[in-house]
Amino acid sequence: MNKVIFLDIDGPVIPIDVPVRESVFRTTYNPDSIEYLNLLCDETGAKVVTNSMHNYEDWFDSELRDDLVSWGLDEKFIHDSWRTIFPMIDYKKVNSPVRGIGRLVAIEDWINRHGDSSWVCFDDRKFSELANLIHIEDGRGIKAHHFNSALDILSTN
């Protein structure tokens, strides 16, 4: 069985209050989040798959995988199929040039295409009540209690 960490970027890795400008975005991330991801992958055999608005190549960032590696995420911990289909939440109030599918639907689609998976998702949006969603409530990165929750889920499956 695959073990997968679905990762949103804004909130879990990049503090939510960072201005959305490429020069700032590329250099401002939470190093503790990256360290927790490396440790979680090392201890459980999980691989990281991004489930973020940053997946949409033409809209914001087509070099996300390279950014994760440059921030310190070990490349061996990134899944070969490293991103879900564009997971923009379908909020009616979102003023965006692109309408996409929900984040949970994107995760389900990825799992359907890649086989049964034990998974967690780090996200600053609480889009589901599933225990697999590790809500980064303050939008300032993965903390010890988030890591421990994910470790419990990935270690039992």
C-alpha positions in Angstrom: 0.0 0.0 0.0 1.2 3.5 -0.9 1.7 6.0 1.9 1.1 9.5 0.7 1.4 13.0 2.2 -0.8 15.3 0.3 0.6 18.8 0.8 -0.9 22.2 0.4 1.9 24.8 0.2 0.4 28.1 1.5 0.0 27.6 5.3 1.7 24.2 5.8 5.0 25.3 4.2 4.8 29.0 3.4 3.4 31.1 6.2 -0.1 32.4 5.1 0.8 36.0 5.7 3.6 36.1 3.1 2.8 38.4 0.2 2.1 36.6 -3.0 5.0 37.9 -5.0 7.4 35.5 -6.6 10.5 37.1 -5.2 9.2 36.8 -1.6 7.4 33.4 -2.2 10.5 31.6 -3.4 12.6 32.6 -0.4 10.1 32.5 2.5 9.2 29.1 3.8 9.1 27.4 7.2 12.2 25.2 7.5 10.6 23.3 10.4 7.8 22.2 8.1 10.4 20.8 5.6 12.2 19.0 8.4 9.0 17.4 9.7 8.2 16.3 6.2 11.6 14.7 5.7 11.3 13.0 9.1 7.8 11.7 8.5 8.7 10.3 5.1 11.8 8.7 6.5 10.0 7.1 9.4 6.9 5.9 7.4 8.1 5.4 3.8 5.5 8.0 2.7 6.0 10.2 -0.4 4.9 13.8 -0.9 2.3 14.8 -3.5 1.3 18.4 -3.7 -2.4 19.3 -3.5 -2.2 23.0 -3.9 -3.3 25.9 -6.0 0.4 26.1 -7.0 -0.1 22.9 -9.1 -1.7 24.9 -11.8 1.3 25.6 -14.1 0.1 28.5 -16.1 -1.4 30.4 -13.2 1.3 30.7 -10.6 4.3 28.4 -10.3 5.5 25.7 -12.7 8.7 25.0 -10.7 7.2 23.9 -7.4 8.9 20.6 -7.3 12.3 22.3 -7.7 11.4 24.7 -5.0 10.6 22.0 -2.5 14.0 20.4 -3.2 15.8 23.7 -2.9 14.0 24.3 0.5 15.5 21.0 1.7 12.8 18.3 1.0 14.8 15.2 0.1 14.1 14.5 -3.5 13.7 10.8 -2.8 10.6 11.7 -0.7 8.7 13.3 -3.6 6.4 10.9 -5.4 7.1 10.4 -9.1 3.5 11.6 -9.8 4.1 14.5 -7.5 0.9 16.6 -7.9 -2.8 16.1 -7.9 -5.0 17.6 -10.6 -5.7 21.2 -10.0 -7.4 21.3 -6.6 -8.9 24.8 -6.3 -11.7 24.9 -3.8 -14.9 25.8 -5.5 -15.8 28.7 -3.3 -18.5 30.9 -4.9 -16.7 33.9 -3.6 -13.3 33.1 -5.2 -12.5 35.6 -7.8 -10.2 33.5 -10.0 -9.6 33.1 -13.7 -9.8 29.3 -13.2 -12.5 27.2 -11.7 -11.3 23.8 -10.5 -12.3 20.9 -8.5 -12.3 20.5 -4.7 -9.2 19.4 -2.8 -10.7 16.2 -1.5 -11.9 15.2 -5.0 -8.4 15.8 -6.2 -7.0 13.5 -3.6 -9.6 10.8 -4.4 -8.8 11.1 -8.1 -5.0 10.7 -7.4 -5.7 7.6 -5.2 -8.0 6.1 -7.9 -5.2 6.5 -10.5 -2.3 5.3 -8.3 -3.9 2.6 -6.2 -4.9 2.1 -2.6 -3.1 4.5 -0.3 -2.8 5.3 3.4 -2.7 9.0 3.4 -2.7 12.3 5.3 -3.1 15.8 4.0 -1.6 18.9 5.5 -3.7 21.9 4.6 -4.7 25.3 6.2 -8.2 24.9 4.8 -10.5 22.5 6.7 -12.2 21.1 3.7 -13.2 17.7 5.3 -13.9 16.2 8.7 -11.9 13.1 7.8 -9.1 12.3 10.3 -6.7 12.2 7.4 -6.8 15.9 7.1 -4.3 17.5 9.4 -5.5 21.1 9.7 -2.7 23.7 10.0 -5.0 26.0 11.9 -2.7 29.0 12.2 -1.3 28.9 8.7 2.2 29.1 10.0 3.6 25.7 9.2 3.7 22.1 10.4 4.2 21.8 14.1 5.0 18.8 16.4 1.4 18.0 17.1 0.6 18.0 13.3 3.6 15.7 12.8 2.5 13.3 15.6 -1.0 13.1 14.2 0.3 12.3 10.8 2.8 9.7 12.2 -0.1 8.0 14.0 -2.2 7.7 10.9 0.6 6.6 8.6 2.1 4.1 11.1 -1.2 2.3 11.7 -1.8 1.5 8.0 
